[in-house]
């Protein structure tokens, strides 16, 4: 399970960095708390399905599946 969290965290941070957003800016766009973004990126929390969809929309990804790339 740790490998899943680690890959999700890397995907989230990569997409956030490419979008040029801080954790706080992404949290504001997604109506989440900045701490939530931090916990996800540090592998301290696993995201709920709803959170994955919200983050994908906030990052303007074509699909929430982009946040799951490399997770098998």
N, CA, C and O atoms as a Maestro MAE file, in Angstrom:
{
 s_m_m2io_version
 :::
 2.0.0
}

f_m_ct {
 s_m_title
 :::
 protein
 m_atom[288] {
  # First column is atom index #
  i_m_mmod_type
  r_m_x_coord
  r_m_y_coord
  r_m_z_coord
  i_m_residue_number
  s_m_chain_name
  s_m_pdb_residue_name
  s_m_pdb_atom_name
  i_m_atomic_number
  :::
  1 25 0.821 -1.197 0.000 1 A "UNK " " N  " 7
  2 3 0.000 0.000 0.000 1 A "UNK " " CA " 6
  3 2 0.862 1.256 0.000 1 A "UNK " " C  " 6
  4 15 0.469 2.288 -0.545 1 A "UNK " " O  " 8
  5 25 2.028 1.165 0.609 2 A "UNK " " N  " 7
  6 3 2.919 2.325 0.649 2 A "UNK " " CA " 6
  7 2 3.369 2.716 -0.755 2 A "UNK " " C  " 6
  8 15 3.501 3.902 -1.056 2 A "UNK " " O  " 8
  9 25 3.608 1.720 -1.618 3 A "UNK " " N  " 7
  10 3 4.016 2.009 -2.993 3 A "UNK " " CA " 6
  11 2 2.921 2.768 -3.742 3 A "UNK " " C  " 6
  12 15 3.216 3.632 -4.568 3 A "UNK " " O  " 8
  13 25 1.675 2.451 -3.459 4 A "UNK " " N  " 7
  14 3 0.547 3.139 -4.090 4 A "UNK " " CA " 6
  15 2 0.537 4.599 -3.658 4 A "UNK " " C  " 6
  16 15 0.410 5.499 -4.488 4 A "UNK " " O  " 8
  17 25 0.672 4.829 -2.352 5 A "UNK " " N  " 7
  18 3 0.682 6.209 -1.848 5 A "UNK " " CA " 6
  19 2 1.865 6.990 -2.398 5 A "UNK " " C  " 6
  20 15 1.739 8.165 -2.745 5 A "UNK " " O  " 8
  21 25 3.018 6.327 -2.475 6 A "UNK " " N  " 7
  22 3 4.222 6.989 -2.974 6 A "UNK " " CA " 6
  23 2 4.049 7.407 -4.432 6 A "UNK " " C  " 6
  24 15 4.415 8.523 -4.801 6 A "UNK " " O  " 8
  25 25 3.496 6.526 -5.260 7 A "UNK " " N  " 7
  26 3 3.290 6.863 -6.677 7 A "UNK " " CA " 6
  27 2 2.242 7.953 -6.825 7 A "UNK " " C  " 6
  28 15 2.410 8.868 -7.631 7 A "UNK " " O  " 8
  29 25 1.155 7.866 -6.053 8 A "UNK " " N  " 7
  30 3 0.119 8.904 -6.129 8 A "UNK " " CA " 6
  31 2 0.711 10.247 -5.725 8 A "UNK " " C  " 6
  32 15 0.459 11.258 -6.380 8 A "UNK " " O  " 8
  33 25 1.491 10.265 -4.661 9 A "UNK " " N  " 7
  34 3 2.114 11.503 -4.188 9 A "UNK " " CA " 6
  35 2 3.008 12.115 -5.260 9 A "UNK " " C  " 6
  36 15 2.977 13.325 -5.483 9 A "UNK " " O  " 8
  37 25 3.802 11.282 -5.921 10 A "UNK " " N  " 7
  38 3 4.688 11.764 -6.982 10 A "UNK " " CA " 6
  39 2 3.875 12.317 -8.153 10 A "UNK " " C  " 6
  40 15 4.214 13.358 -8.716 10 A "UNK " " O  " 8
  41 25 2.808 11.618 -8.510 11 A "UNK " " N  " 7
  42 3 1.951 12.082 -9.608 11 A "UNK " " CA " 6
  43 2 1.307 13.420 -9.257 11 A "UNK " " C  " 6
  44 15 1.300 14.344 -10.071 11 A "UNK " " O  " 8
  45 25 0.769 13.520 -8.053 12 A "UNK " " N  " 7
  46 3 0.106 14.751 -7.627 12 A "UNK " " CA " 6
  47 2 1.085 15.918 -7.639 12 A "UNK " " C  " 6
  48 15 0.789 16.977 -8.192 12 A "UNK " " O  " 8
  49 25 2.238 15.727 -7.035 13 A "UNK " " N  " 7
  50 3 3.211 16.815 -6.986 13 A "UNK " " CA " 6
  51 2 3.693 17.188 -8.398 13 A "UNK " " C  " 6
  52 15 3.852 18.369 -8.708 13 A "UNK " " O  " 8
  53 25 3.920 16.190 -9.242 14 A "UNK " " N  " 7
  54 3 4.349 16.469 -10.604 14 A "UNK " " CA " 6
  55 2 3.336 17.303 -11.375 14 A "UNK " " C  " 6
  56 15 3.698 18.278 -12.033 14 A "UNK " " O  " 8
  57 25 2.080 16.921 -11.293 15 A "UNK " " N  " 7
  58 3 1.031 17.671 -11.988 15 A "UNK " " CA " 6
  59 2 0.876 19.061 -11.390 15 A "UNK " " C  " 6
  60 15 0.668 20.031 -12.120 15 A "UNK " " O  " 8
  61 25 0.975 19.167 -10.076 16 A "UNK " " N  " 7
  62 3 0.858 20.476 -9.422 16 A "UNK " " CA " 6
  63 2 2.008 21.383 -9.835 16 A "UNK " " C  " 6
  64 15 1.796 22.557 -10.137 16 A "UNK " " O  " 8
  65 25 3.229 20.843 -9.851 17 A "UNK " " N  " 7
  66 3 4.397 21.628 -10.260 17 A "UNK " " CA " 6
  67 2 4.266 22.079 -11.717 17 A "UNK " " C  " 6
  68 15 4.550 23.233 -12.037 17 A "UNK " " O  " 8
  69 25 3.836 21.172 -12.599 18 A "UNK " " N  " 7
  70 3 3.672 21.526 -14.008 18 A "UNK " " CA " 6
  71 2 2.611 22.613 -14.189 18 A "UNK " " C  " 6
  72 15 2.698 23.437 -15.099 18 A "UNK " " O  " 8
  73 25 1.613 22.601 -13.313 19 A "UNK " " N  " 7
  74 3 0.569 23.622 -13.380 19 A "UNK " " CA " 6
  75 2 1.038 24.947 -12.764 19 A "UNK " " C  " 6
  76 15 0.355 25.965 -12.876 19 A "UNK " " O  " 8
  77 25 2.198 24.924 -12.118 20 A "UNK " " N  " 7
  78 3 2.729 26.139 -11.504 20 A "UNK " " CA " 6
  79 2 1.967 26.571 -10.263 20 A "UNK " " C  " 6
  80 15 1.884 27.760 -9.954 20 A "UNK " " O  " 8
  81 25 1.413 25.599 -9.556 21 A "UNK " " N  " 7
  82 3 0.597 25.907 -8.375 21 A "UNK " " CA " 6
  83 2 1.309 25.511 -7.086 21 A "UNK " " C  " 6
  84 15 1.983 24.483 -7.026 21 A "UNK " " O  " 8
  85 25 1.152 26.325 -6.076 22 A "UNK " " N  " 7
  86 3 1.599 25.950 -4.736 22 A "UNK " " CA " 6
  87 2 0.555 25.011 -4.142 22 A "UNK " " C  " 6
  88 15 -0.548 24.882 -4.674 22 A "UNK " " O  " 8
  89 25 0.907 24.361 -3.043 23 A "UNK " " N  " 7
  90 3 -0.084 23.522 -2.361 23 A "UNK " " CA " 6
  91 2 -1.283 24.359 -1.947 23 A "UNK " " C  " 6
  92 15 -2.427 23.920 -2.067 23 A "UNK " " O  " 8
  93 25 -1.023 25.553 -1.463 24 A "UNK " " N  " 7
  94 3 -2.112 26.426 -1.016 24 A "UNK " " CA " 6
  95 2 -3.007 26.842 -2.180 24 A "UNK " " C  " 6
  96 15 -4.230 26.864 -2.044 24 A "UNK " " O  " 8
  97 25 -2.404 27.171 -3.325 25 A "UNK " " N  " 7
  98 3 -3.203 27.571 -4.490 25 A "UNK " " CA " 6
  99 2 -4.074 26.411 -4.979 25 A "UNK " " C  " 6
  100 15 -5.246 26.607 -5.298 25 A "UNK " " O  " 8
  101 25 -3.505 25.213 -5.038 26 A "UNK " " N  " 7
  102 3 -4.291 24.050 -5.455 26 A "UNK " " CA " 6
  103 2 -5.416 23.792 -4.467 26 A "UNK " " C  " 6
  104 15 -6.545 23.502 -4.863 26 A "UNK " " O  " 8
  105 25 -5.111 23.896 -3.196 27 A "UNK " " N  " 7
  106 3 -6.142 23.689 -2.171 27 A "UNK " " CA " 6
  107 2 -7.279 24.693 -2.338 27 A "UNK " " C  " 6
  108 15 -8.449 24.330 -2.215 27 A "UNK " " O  " 8
  109 25 -6.946 25.946 -2.616 28 A "UNK " " N  " 7
  110 3 -7.979 26.972 -2.809 28 A "UNK " " CA " 6
  111 2 -8.854 26.646 -4.018 28 A "UNK " " C  " 6
  112 15 -10.079 26.746 -3.951 28 A "UNK " " O  " 8
  113 25 -8.215 26.255 -5.124 29 A "UNK " " N  " 7
  114 3 -8.961 25.917 -6.344 29 A "UNK " " CA " 6
  115 2 -9.908 24.752 -6.093 29 A "UNK " " C  " 6
  116 15 -11.032 24.731 -6.596 29 A "UNK " " O  " 8
  117 25 -9.442 23.780 -5.306 30 A "UNK " " N  " 7
  118 3 -10.211 22.552 -5.070 30 A "UNK " " CA " 6
  119 2 -11.119 22.630 -3.851 30 A "UNK " " C  " 6
  120 15 -11.847 21.683 -3.554 30 A "UNK " " O  " 8
  121 25 -11.080 23.749 -3.149 31 A "UNK " " N  " 7
  122 3 -11.852 23.905 -1.910 31 A "UNK " " CA " 6
  123 2 -11.481 22.820 -0.898 31 A "UNK " " C  " 6
  124 15 -12.346 22.236 -0.245 31 A "UNK " " O  " 8
  125 25 -10.166 22.563 -0.782 32 A "UNK " " N  " 7
  126 3 -9.617 21.641 0.207 32 A "UNK " " CA " 6
  127 2 -8.693 22.437 1.120 32 A "UNK " " C  " 6
  128 15 -8.324 23.567 0.800 32 A "UNK " " O  " 8
  129 25 -8.325 21.864 2.230 33 A "UNK " " N  " 7
  130 3 -7.368 22.516 3.120 33 A "UNK " " CA " 6
  131 2 -5.959 22.225 2.625 33 A "UNK " " C  " 6
  132 15 -5.688 21.127 2.141 33 A "UNK " " O  " 8
  133 25 -5.066 23.190 2.741 34 A "UNK " " N  " 7
  134 3 -3.687 23.014 2.299 34 A "UNK " " CA " 6
  135 2 -3.046 21.808 2.964 34 A "UNK " " C  " 6
  136 15 -2.228 21.118 2.355 34 A "UNK " " O  " 8
  137 25 -3.415 21.556 4.203 35 A "UNK " " N  " 7
  138 3 -2.873 20.405 4.921 35 A "UNK " " CA " 6
  139 2 -3.210 19.104 4.213 35 A "UNK " " C  " 6
  140 15 -2.409 18.170 4.225 35 A "UNK " " O  " 8
  141 25 -4.375 19.030 3.600 36 A "UNK " " N  " 7
  142 3 -4.771 17.819 2.861 36 A "UNK " " CA " 6
  143 2 -3.804 17.560 1.710 36 A "UNK " " C  " 6
  144 15 -3.364 16.430 1.503 36 A "UNK " " O  " 8
  145 25 -3.478 18.606 0.971 37 A "UNK " " N  " 7
  146 3 -2.529 18.456 -0.147 37 A "UNK " " CA " 6
  147 2 -1.172 18.010 0.391 37 A "UNK " " C  " 6
  148 15 -0.541 17.115 -0.172 37 A "UNK " " O  " 8
  149 25 -0.732 18.624 1.460 38 A "UNK " " N  " 7
  150 3 0.557 18.278 2.066 38 A "UNK " " CA " 6
  151 2 0.581 16.824 2.527 38 A "UNK " " C  " 6
  152 15 1.553 16.113 2.274 38 A "UNK " " O  " 8
  153 25 -0.462 16.381 3.190 39 A "UNK " " N  " 7
  154 3 -0.527 14.995 3.674 39 A "UNK " " CA " 6
  155 2 -0.502 14.005 2.513 39 A "UNK " " C  " 6
  156 15 0.149 12.963 2.598 39 A "UNK " " O  " 8
  157 25 -1.201 14.323 1.442 40 A "UNK " " N  " 7
  158 3 -1.210 13.442 0.274 40 A "UNK " " CA " 6
  159 2 0.167 13.384 -0.379 40 A "UNK " " C  " 6
  160 15 0.626 12.312 -0.772 40 A "UNK " " O  " 8
  161 25 0.822 14.535 -0.494 41 A "UNK " " N  " 7
  162 3 2.133 14.572 -1.152 41 A "UNK " " CA " 6
  163 2 3.241 13.965 -0.290 41 A "UNK " " C  " 6
  164 15 4.289 13.584 -0.811 41 A "UNK " " O  " 8
  165 25 3.020 13.872 1.009 42 A "UNK " " N  " 7
  166 3 4.016 13.270 1.903 42 A "UNK " " CA " 6
  167 2 3.667 11.828 2.256 42 A "UNK " " C  " 6
  168 15 4.265 11.244 3.160 42 A "UNK " " O  " 8
  169 25 2.708 11.259 1.549 43 A "UNK " " N  " 7
  170 3 2.297 9.853 1.744 43 A "UNK " " CA " 6
  171 2 1.753 9.591 3.146 43 A "UNK " " C  " 6
  172 15 1.835 8.466 3.639 43 A "UNK " " O  " 8
  173 25 1.212 10.593 3.776 44 A "UNK " " N  " 7
  174 3 0.661 10.433 5.127 44 A "UNK " " CA " 6
  175 2 -0.827 10.118 5.102 44 A "UNK " " C  " 6
  176 15 -1.412 9.759 6.124 44 A "UNK " " O  " 8
  177 25 -1.438 10.255 3.922 45 A "UNK " " N  " 7
  178 3 -2.870 9.991 3.796 45 A "UNK " " CA " 6
  179 2 -3.151 9.432 2.409 45 A "UNK " " C  " 6
  180 15 -2.532 9.834 1.424 45 A "UNK " " O  " 8
  181 25 -4.088 8.505 2.349 46 A "UNK " " N  " 7
  182 3 -4.560 7.989 1.059 46 A "UNK " " CA " 6
  183 2 -5.788 8.794 0.653 46 A "UNK " " C  " 6
  184 15 -6.640 9.092 1.489 46 A "UNK " " O  " 8
  185 25 -5.881 9.146 -0.627 47 A "UNK " " N  " 7
  186 3 -7.018 9.961 -1.059 47 A "UNK " " CA " 6
  187 2 -8.283 9.134 -1.229 47 A "UNK " " C  " 6
  188 15 -8.228 7.957 -1.584 47 A "UNK " " O  " 8
  189 25 -9.408 9.757 -0.976 48 A "UNK " " N  " 7
  190 3 -10.694 9.158 -1.312 48 A "UNK " " CA " 6
  191 2 -10.918 9.353 -2.806 48 A "UNK " " C  " 6
  192 15 -10.319 10.240 -3.414 48 A "UNK " " O  " 8
  193 25 -11.762 8.545 -3.391 49 A "UNK " " N  " 7
  194 3 -12.072 8.663 -4.809 49 A "UNK " " CA " 6
  195 2 -12.554 10.078 -5.141 49 A "UNK " " C  " 6
  196 15 -12.124 10.668 -6.131 49 A "UNK " " O  " 8
  197 25 -13.434 10.608 -4.322 50 A "UNK " " N  " 7
  198 3 -13.956 11.958 -4.546 50 A "UNK " " CA " 6
  199 2 -12.822 12.986 -4.572 50 A "UNK " " C  " 6
  200 15 -12.843 13.916 -5.379 50 A "UNK " " O  " 8
  201 25 -11.840 12.819 -3.695 51 A "UNK " " N  " 7
  202 3 -10.711 13.746 -3.636 51 A "UNK " " CA " 6
  203 2 -9.877 13.661 -4.914 51 A "UNK " " C  " 6
  204 15 -9.415 14.683 -5.421 51 A "UNK " " O  " 8
  205 25 -9.685 12.460 -5.432 52 A "UNK " " N  " 7
  206 3 -8.934 12.295 -6.683 52 A "UNK " " CA " 6
  207 2 -9.630 13.048 -7.814 52 A "UNK " " C  " 6
  208 15 -8.978 13.731 -8.603 52 A "UNK " " O  " 8
  209 25 -10.941 12.924 -7.892 53 A "UNK " " N  " 7
  210 3 -11.708 13.612 -8.937 53 A "UNK " " CA " 6
  211 2 -11.606 15.126 -8.762 53 A "UNK " " C  " 6
  212 15 -11.406 15.846 -9.740 53 A "UNK " " O  " 8
  213 25 -11.738 15.609 -7.553 54 A "UNK " " N  " 7
  214 3 -11.645 17.048 -7.271 54 A "UNK " " CA " 6
  215 2 -10.269 17.581 -7.654 54 A "UNK " " C  " 6
  216 15 -10.160 18.640 -8.271 54 A "UNK " " O  " 8
  217 25 -9.216 16.844 -7.287 55 A "UNK " " N  " 7
  218 3 -7.857 17.275 -7.617 55 A "UNK " " CA " 6
  219 2 -7.639 17.294 -9.133 55 A "UNK " " C  " 6
  220 15 -7.037 18.229 -9.661 55 A "UNK " " O  " 8
  221 25 -8.121 16.279 -9.823 56 A "UNK " " N  " 7
  222 3 -7.967 16.222 -11.279 56 A "UNK " " CA " 6
  223 2 -8.656 17.416 -11.938 56 A "UNK " " C  " 6
  224 15 -8.110 18.009 -12.868 56 A "UNK " " O  " 8
  225 25 -9.827 17.763 -11.472 57 A "UNK " " N  " 7
  226 3 -10.535 18.930 -12.020 57 A "UNK " " CA " 6
  227 2 -9.762 20.206 -11.730 57 A "UNK " " C  " 6
  228 15 -9.608 21.060 -12.604 57 A "UNK " " O  " 8
  229 25 -9.275 20.333 -10.498 58 A "UNK " " N  " 7
  230 3 -8.512 21.518 -10.112 58 A "UNK " " CA " 6
  231 2 -7.229 21.673 -10.905 58 A "UNK " " C  " 6
  232 15 -6.790 22.790 -11.179 58 A "UNK " " O  " 8
  233 25 -6.630 20.555 -11.270 59 A "UNK " " N  " 7
  234 3 -5.396 20.571 -12.059 59 A "UNK " " CA " 6
  235 2 -5.677 20.608 -13.566 59 A "UNK " " C  " 6
  236 15 -4.751 20.654 -14.376 59 A "UNK " " O  " 8
  237 25 -6.960 20.587 -13.931 60 A "UNK " " N  " 7
  238 3 -7.407 20.610 -15.319 60 A "UNK " " CA " 6
  239 2 -6.838 19.436 -16.123 60 A "UNK " " C  " 6
  240 15 -6.420 19.591 -17.270 60 A "UNK " " O  " 8
  241 25 -6.833 18.265 -15.493 61 A "UNK " " N  " 7
  242 3 -6.380 17.055 -16.170 61 A "UNK " " CA " 6
  243 2 -7.509 16.527 -17.047 61 A "UNK " " C  " 6
  244 15 -8.681 16.792 -16.780 61 A "UNK " " O  " 8
  245 25 -7.165 15.793 -18.076 62 A "UNK " " N  " 7
  246 3 -8.201 15.252 -18.967 62 A "UNK " " CA " 6
  247 2 -8.982 14.127 -18.294 62 A "UNK " " C  " 6
  248 15 -10.125 13.846 -18.656 62 A "UNK " " O  " 8
  249 25 -8.345 13.480 -17.301 63 A "UNK " " N  " 7
  250 3 -8.998 12.389 -16.590 63 A "UNK " " CA " 6
  251 2 -8.382 12.227 -15.204 63 A "UNK " " C  " 6
  252 15 -7.182 12.449 -15.041 63 A "UNK " " O  " 8
  253 25 -9.164 11.850 -14.216 64 A "UNK " " N  " 7
  254 3 -8.587 11.564 -12.893 64 A "UNK " " CA " 6
  255 2 -7.561 10.438 -12.954 64 A "UNK " " C  " 6
  256 15 -6.701 10.328 -12.081 64 A "UNK " " O  " 8
  257 25 -7.652 9.607 -13.980 65 A "UNK " " N  " 7
  258 3 -6.712 8.489 -14.126 65 A "UNK " " CA " 6
  259 2 -5.268 8.976 -14.255 65 A "UNK " " C  " 6
  260 15 -4.335 8.233 -13.949 65 A "UNK " " O  " 8
  261 25 -5.077 10.216 -14.703 66 A "UNK " " N  " 7
  262 3 -3.719 10.749 -14.807 66 A "UNK " " CA " 6
  263 2 -3.023 10.790 -13.445 66 A "UNK " " C  " 6
  264 15 -1.798 10.696 -13.370 66 A "UNK " " O  " 8
  265 25 -3.790 10.928 -12.390 67 A "UNK " " N  " 7
  266 3 -3.200 10.929 -11.044 67 A "UNK " " CA " 6
  267 2 -2.841 9.509 -10.582 67 A "UNK " " C  " 6
  268 15 -2.163 9.329 -9.570 67 A "UNK " " O  " 8
  269 25 -3.300 8.516 -11.329 68 A "UNK " " N  " 7
  270 3 -3.048 7.118 -10.961 68 A "UNK " " CA " 6
  271 2 -2.016 6.443 -11.865 68 A "UNK " " C  " 6
  272 15 -1.784 5.239 -11.750 68 A "UNK " " O  " 8
  273 25 -1.398 7.211 -12.760 69 A "UNK " " N  " 7
  274 3 -0.390 6.649 -13.661 69 A "UNK " " CA " 6
  275 2 0.686 5.915 -12.869 69 A "UNK " " C  " 6
  276 15 1.192 6.423 -11.869 69 A "UNK " " O  " 8
  277 25 1.025 4.722 -13.328 70 A "UNK " " N  " 7
  278 3 2.097 3.945 -12.701 70 A "UNK " " CA " 6
  279 2 1.659 3.131 -11.507 70 A "UNK " " C  " 6
  280 15 2.475 2.420 -10.920 70 A "UNK " " O  " 8
  281 25 0.411 3.212 -11.134 71 A "UNK " " N  " 7
  282 3 -0.101 2.440 -10.000 71 A "UNK " " CA " 6
  283 2 -0.719 1.157 -10.562 71 A "UNK " " C  " 6
  284 15 -1.643 1.204 -11.374 71 A "UNK " " O  " 8
  285 25 -0.197 0.022 -10.121 72 A "UNK " " N  " 7
  286 3 -0.714 -1.254 -10.619 72 A "UNK " " CA " 6
  287 2 -1.301 -2.072 -9.493 72 A "UNK " " C  " 6
  288 15 -1.785 -3.181 -9.722 72 A "UNK " " O  " 8
  :::
 }
 m_bond[287] {
  # First column is bond index #
  i_m_from
  i_m_to
  i_m_order
  :::
  1 1 2 1
  2 2 3 1
  3 3 4 2
  4 3 5 1
  5 5 6 1
  6 6 7 1
  7 7 8 2
  8 7 9 1
  9 9 10 1
  10 10 11 1
  11 11 12 2
  12 11 13 1
  13 13 14 1
  14 14 15 1
  15 15 16 2
  16 15 17 1
  17 17 18 1
  18 18 19 1
  19 19 20 2
  20 19 21 1
  21 21 22 1
  22 22 23 1
  23 23 24 2
  24 23 25 1
  25 25 26 1
  26 26 27 1
  27 27 28 2
  28 27 29 1
  29 29 30 1
  30 30 31 1
  31 31 32 2
  32 31 33 1
  33 33 34 1
  34 34 35 1
  35 35 36 2
  36 35 37 1
  37 37 38 1
  38 38 39 1
  39 39 40 2
  40 39 41 1
  41 41 42 1
  42 42 43 1
  43 43 44 2
  44 43 45 1
  45 45 46 1
  46 46 47 1
  47 47 48 2
  48 47 49 1
  49 49 50 1
  50 50 51 1
  51 51 52 2
  52 51 53 1
  53 53 54 1
  54 54 55 1
  55 55 56 2
  56 55 57 1
  57 57 58 1
  58 58 59 1
  59 59 60 2
  60 59 61 1
  61 61 62 1
  62 62 63 1
  63 63 64 2
  64 63 65 1
  65 65 66 1
  66 66 67 1
  67 67 68 2
  68 67 69 1
  69 69 70 1
  70 70 71 1
  71 71 72 2
  72 71 73 1
  73 73 74 1
  74 74 75 1
  75 75 76 2
  76 75 77 1
  77 77 78 1
  78 78 79 1
  79 79 80 2
  80 79 81 1
  81 81 82 1
  82 82 83 1
  83 83 84 2
  84 83 85 1
  85 85 86 1
  86 86 87 1
  87 87 88 2
  88 87 89 1
  89 89 90 1
  90 90 91 1
  91 91 92 2
  92 91 93 1
  93 93 94 1
  94 94 95 1
  95 95 96 2
  96 95 97 1
  97 97 98 1
  98 98 99 1
  99 99 100 2
  100 99 101 1
  101 101 102 1
  102 102 103 1
  103 103 104 2
  104 103 105 1
  105 105 106 1
  106 106 107 1
  107 107 108 2
  108 107 109 1
  109 109 110 1
  110 110 111 1
  111 111 112 2
  112 111 113 1
  113 113 114 1
  114 114 115 1
  115 115 116 2
  116 115 117 1
  117 117 118 1
  118 118 119 1
  119 119 120 2
  120 119 121 1
  121 121 122 1
  122 122 123 1
  123 123 124 2
  124 123 125 1
  125 125 126 1
  126 126 127 1
  127 127 128 2
  128 127 129 1
  129 129 130 1
  130 130 131 1
  131 131 132 2
  132 131 133 1
  133 133 134 1
  134 134 135 1
  135 135 136 2
  136 135 137 1
  137 137 138 1
  138 138 139 1
  139 139 140 2
  140 139 141 1
  141 141 142 1
  142 142 143 1
  143 143 144 2
  144 143 145 1
  145 145 146 1
  146 146 147 1
  147 147 148 2
  148 147 149 1
  149 149 150 1
  150 150 151 1
  151 151 152 2
  152 151 153 1
  153 153 154 1
  154 154 155 1
  155 155 156 2
  156 155 157 1
  157 157 158 1
  158 158 159 1
  159 159 160 2
  160 159 161 1
  161 161 162 1
  162 162 163 1
  163 163 164 2
  164 163 165 1
  165 165 166 1
  166 166 167 1
  167 167 168 2
  168 167 169 1
  169 169 170 1
  170 170 171 1
  171 171 172 2
  172 171 173 1
  173 173 174 1
  174 174 175 1
  175 175 176 2
  176 175 177 1
  177 177 178 1
  178 178 179 1
  179 179 180 2
  180 179 181 1
  181 181 182 1
  182 182 183 1
  183 183 184 2
  184 183 185 1
  185 185 186 1
  186 186 187 1
  187 187 188 2
  188 187 189 1
  189 189 190 1
  190 190 191 1
  191 191 192 2
  192 191 193 1
  193 193 194 1
  194 194 195 1
  195 195 196 2
  196 195 197 1
  197 197 198 1
  198 198 199 1
  199 199 200 2
  200 199 201 1
  201 201 202 1
  202 202 203 1
  203 203 204 2
  204 203 205 1
  205 205 206 1
  206 206 207 1
  207 207 208 2
  208 207 209 1
  209 209 210 1
  210 210 211 1
  211 211 212 2
  212 211 213 1
  213 213 214 1
  214 214 215 1
  215 215 216 2
  216 215 217 1
  217 217 218 1
  218 218 219 1
  219 219 220 2
  220 219 221 1
  221 221 222 1
  222 222 223 1
  223 223 224 2
  224 223 225 1
  225 225 226 1
  226 226 227 1
  227 227 228 2
  228 227 229 1
  229 229 230 1
  230 230 231 1
  231 231 232 2
  232 231 233 1
  233 233 234 1
  234 234 235 1
  235 235 236 2
  236 235 237 1
  237 237 238 1
  238 238 239 1
  239 239 240 2
  240 239 241 1
  241 241 242 1
  242 242 243 1
  243 243 244 2
  244 243 245 1
  245 245 246 1
  246 246 247 1
  247 247 248 2
  248 247 249 1
  249 249 250 1
  250 250 251 1
  251 251 252 2
  252 251 253 1
  253 253 254 1
  254 254 255 1
  255 255 256 2
  256 255 257 1
  257 257 258 1
  258 258 259 1
  259 259 260 2
  260 259 261 1
  261 261 262 1
  262 262 263 1
  263 263 264 2
  264 263 265 1
  265 265 266 1
  266 266 267 1
  267 267 268 2
  268 267 269 1
  269 269 270 1
  270 270 271 1
  271 271 272 2
  272 271 273 1
  273 273 274 1
  274 274 275 1
  275 275 276 2
  276 275 277 1
  277 277 278 1
  278 278 279 1
  279 279 280 2
  280 279 281 1
  281 281 282 1
  282 282 283 1
  283 283 284 2
  284 283 285 1
  285 285 286 1
  286 286 287 1
  287 287 288 2
  :::
 }
}
